[in-house]
Amino acid sequence: MEMTAHPFQNSGSNRITFIKHAGITLGVLLIILAFQGSFSSTWILPLIFTPIAAGIGGIIFKNTEELRYSSGLKQAFGWVIGIAGYLLLIPMALAL
């Protein structure tokens, strides 16, 4: 008996994706702050909004997975929307 599964069937829920991406982003920001050596009040908003933006970008990228595994124009559209989530949200959150 051979079973075929879709490659995106077990990709997890949106909550897990959000927590994973937000956690990675928060860790990277804290490492940058630790090496910079100066924590000021100007870093509070980026520490709040950037992980949220990364989590939302991860959810957008996860939910376009079916399009990215398609063929032709659907695949290109899936990649553009998935990457655009990160390219728009992360700089916007850092600019705050």
N, C-alpha and C positions, 0 to 999 in steps of 0.2 A: 504494500500500500504506500503510494507516494503522495506526500502532502506538499502542496505549494502554498507558500504564504506571501503576502504582499510585503515588500521591504519596509513599508511604513506602518505596519499593523501594530507593532509593539513599541511605538516611540514615546509612550508616556502621556500623562495628562498635561494640561496647560499649567496647572499649579506647580507640578514638578519642574517643568521647563522654566517657568518664571523664577522659582527659587534657585535653580541651578545657575542660570545666567546672571541673576542679580548677585548671588554669592560670589561668583567668579569676578565680577566687576568690582564689587566692594573690596574683595581681597587685593586686587591689583591696585586700586586707589589707595588702600592703606599701606601697601608696600611702597608705593611712590611717595606717600607722605612720610613714611619712616626714613627713607633715604634722603628726602629733602631736608628733614630736620626741623622744619618750622610749621607747626600746626596753628593756624589762625582761624578767626571766625569766618573768613571768606571761603573756607573749604567746607562749611556745613551744608550749604545748598547743593554743591556737586556730590557730596557724600550721600545725600538723600535722593536727589533726582536722577543721577546717572545710573545707579543700580535698577531703579524702577524703569528707566528707558531701555536698559539692556534686557530686562525681563520681558518687557512688551515686544522688543525686537525679536527676542527668542521665540515668543509665541507666534508672531507673524511668520517667522522663518519656518517654524514647525508646521503651521497650518497651510503653508504653500507647498508642503512636501509632495502631495499628490500631483500637483501641477509640474513640479520639477522632475518627477518620474514619468511624465507623459512624453510625447514626442512632438517635434515641430515647434510651432509658435507658442503652444501652451507651455512647453518646457522653458522657452526663453522668457515668457511672461512670469512664470513661477520664480525663476532666478532673479529677475529684475525686481519684483515685488519683495522677495525675501531679503535681498541685500539692501534694498532701499530702506527697509525698516531700520536697519542698523545705521546706515549712512545718514539718515535724517534725524533719528531720535537721539543718538549718542552725542553728536556735536551740539544739538539743541539743548540737551540737558547740561552739558559742560559749559555752555555759554551763559547759563543762568548764574 
